[in-house]
Amino acid sequence: MKLSLTLWLLGFMLKRALRRKPRFREQLERMRGLDWGVATEDLSIARYYRMAPHGITTGKGLPVDLDLELRFRDQDTALRILKKPTQQAFLDGMVAGDVRLVGDSADMNKLQKLLKYL
């Protein structure tokens, strides 16, 4: 339940940042959008985010056409890492097998740069 609420809140914060923060908008325009998602490995909790300069949409589940997916071993691991989403936390999670990245790691770097402006 906590992870579902956290991911919903993330979508709310992304939409708010698009409206209120010019640096966030500029970075998103440079990227020309990014489609990404977060889920547990068993897909019991999953949410996607489609970000474009004209708007952000979010919803439950993981469509197959996403640029990037972050898959976490379980809810507790996801919450621990997402509370402090540093590059080192993700690297440590990948080494420990707690986080799996599906997609291009360059998209992960883009996402981290964008989330700095949240």
C-alpha positions as CSV (number, residue, x, y, z in Angstrom):
1,M,0.0,0.0,0.0
2,K,2.8,2.4,0.9
3,L,4.6,1.8,-2.4
4,S,1.4,2.3,-4.4
5,L,0.7,5.6,-2.7
6,T,4.4,6.7,-3.1
7,L,4.2,6.0,-6.9
8,W,0.9,7.9,-7.2
9,L,2.4,10.8,-5.3
10,L,5.4,10.8,-7.6
11,G,3.1,11.2,-10.6
12,F,1.4,14.1,-8.8
13,M,4.8,15.7,-8.1
14,L,5.9,15.3,-11.7
15,K,2.8,17.0,-13.0
16,R,3.2,19.8,-10.5
17,A,6.8,20.3,-11.4
18,L,5.9,20.5,-15.1
19,R,3.5,23.4,-14.3
20,R,5.6,25.3,-11.8
21,K,9.3,24.7,-12.4
22,P,10.8,26.2,-15.6
23,R,14.1,24.2,-15.2
24,F,12.1,20.9,-15.1
25,R,10.2,21.9,-18.3
26,E,13.4,23.0,-20.0
27,Q,15.1,19.7,-19.2
28,L,12.1,17.7,-20.4
29,E,12.0,19.6,-23.7
30,R,15.7,18.9,-24.2
31,M,15.0,15.2,-23.6
32,R,11.9,15.3,-25.9
33,G,10.1,13.1,-23.4
34,L,10.6,9.9,-21.6
35,D,8.3,6.9,-20.9
36,W,9.3,4.9,-17.9
37,G,7.8,2.7,-15.1
38,V,8.4,1.4,-11.7
39,A,7.4,-2.1,-10.5
40,T,8.1,-4.9,-8.2
41,E,9.5,-8.1,-9.8
42,D,6.3,-9.9,-9.4
43,L,4.4,-7.0,-10.9
44,S,2.0,-6.9,-8.0
45,I,2.6,-3.1,-7.9
46,A,3.4,-1.3,-11.1
47,R,3.0,2.3,-12.4
48,Y,4.1,4.0,-15.6
49,Y,4.9,7.6,-16.4
50,R,4.7,9.1,-19.9
51,M,6.5,12.4,-19.8
52,A,6.5,14.9,-22.7
53,P,6.9,18.7,-22.8
54,H,3.2,19.1,-23.4
55,G,2.1,17.0,-20.4
56,I,2.6,14.0,-18.2
57,T,0.3,11.0,-18.0
58,T,0.5,8.2,-15.5
59,G,-1.4,5.0,-14.8
60,K,-1.3,1.5,-13.3
61,G,0.6,-1.3,-14.9
62,L,3.6,-1.5,-17.2
63,P,3.0,-1.2,-21.0
64,V,5.4,-3.0,-23.2
65,D,6.6,0.1,-25.1
66,L,8.3,1.9,-22.2
67,D,11.9,3.3,-22.6
68,L,12.9,2.4,-19.1
69,E,11.6,0.1,-16.3
70,L,12.9,0.0,-12.8
71,R,12.1,-3.4,-11.2
72,F,12.6,-3.8,-7.5
73,R,12.8,-7.1,-5.6
74,D,10.0,-6.2,-3.2
75,Q,8.0,-3.2,-1.8
76,D,10.3,-2.5,1.1
77,T,13.4,-2.4,-1.2
78,A,11.6,-0.1,-3.6
79,L,10.6,2.3,-0.8
80,R,14.1,2.3,0.7
81,I,15.8,3.2,-2.6
82,L,13.1,5.6,-3.9
83,K,13.2,7.7,-0.7
84,K,16.8,8.6,-1.5
85,P,17.2,8.0,-5.3
86,T,20.9,8.7,-5.6
87,Q,23.0,7.1,-8.3
88,Q,24.9,5.2,-5.7
89,A,21.8,3.8,-4.1
90,F,20.7,2.4,-7.5
91,L,24.2,1.0,-8.2
92,D,24.3,-0.7,-4.8
93,G,20.8,-2.1,-5.4
94,M,21.8,-3.5,-8.8
95,V,25.0,-5.1,-7.4
96,A,23.0,-6.7,-4.5
97,G,20.3,-7.9,-7.0
98,D,17.6,-5.7,-5.4
99,V,17.1,-3.5,-8.5
100,R,16.9,-4.5,-12.1
101,L,17.0,-2.0,-14.9
102,V,15.1,-2.9,-18.1
103,G,16.1,-0.6,-20.9
104,D,18.9,1.7,-21.7
105,S,21.1,3.0,-18.9
106,A,21.4,6.3,-20.7
107,D,17.6,6.8,-20.1
108,M,18.3,6.2,-16.4
109,N,20.8,9.0,-16.4
110,K,18.3,11.3,-18.1
111,L,15.7,10.4,-15.5
112,Q,18.0,11.2,-12.7
113,K,19.0,14.5,-14.2
114,L,15.3,15.4,-14.6
115,L,14.4,14.3,-11.0
116,K,16.9,16.7,-9.6
117,Y,14.5,19.5,-10.5
118,L,11.6,18.0,-8.8
